[in-house]
Amino acid sequence: MSELESEDRSSAAPDLDRLGLISRSEGIITGTVVCAAVIAAGAGHFDSTAQLTLAILGAVFVYWLAHLHAETLGIALENGQHPLSALRVALVHTWPIAAASLVPVGILLLAELAGADLTNAAWTALLATIVLLAVYSYLAGRRGGLGLAASALSGAAGAGVGVLVAALKAALH
């Protein structure tokens, strides 16, 4: 790739990624794994999809809040910024963790609307998180400059994390 092509890509990236969904994929991956873990651990302990949904959103919120707090402190200390300024920066960096829960929760609720019972809706959402982790990891590899084969391996590693969570669910229930 020529320098001009590299400059064009870097200048176009902010316009294509205003929300940070590509540039901050680590938050999306983390949030998705937290969702998957709550689905795996909680699905057998709730009586309704609504209860599981609240557990997912609650756990992701607490995890995001802890990450936001740590990020804010780190930015404030590292850069000598006022904590409120650091908080604004940390919000931009960490919001994908919380936002990532919306897709698996949406799939969980859609599965229930389609007639699935809680167990099947939970498995559907959990399997969707495996696919999401594979896609997010593949895209992170591509963003990082990996070729197709290495990006596919990155995607497989992401899917592998999801499969581990599914194995946890199978072992627990």
Secondary structure, 3 states (H helix, E strand, C coil): CCHHHHHHHHHHHHHHCCCCCCCCHHHHHHHHHHHHHHHHHHHHHCCCHHHHHHHHHHHHHHHHHHHHHHHHHHHHHHHCCCHHHHHHHHHHHHHHHHHCCHHHHHHHHHHHHCCCCHHHHHHHHHHHHHHHHHHHHHHHHHHCCCCHHHHHHHHHHHHHHHHHHHHHHHHHC
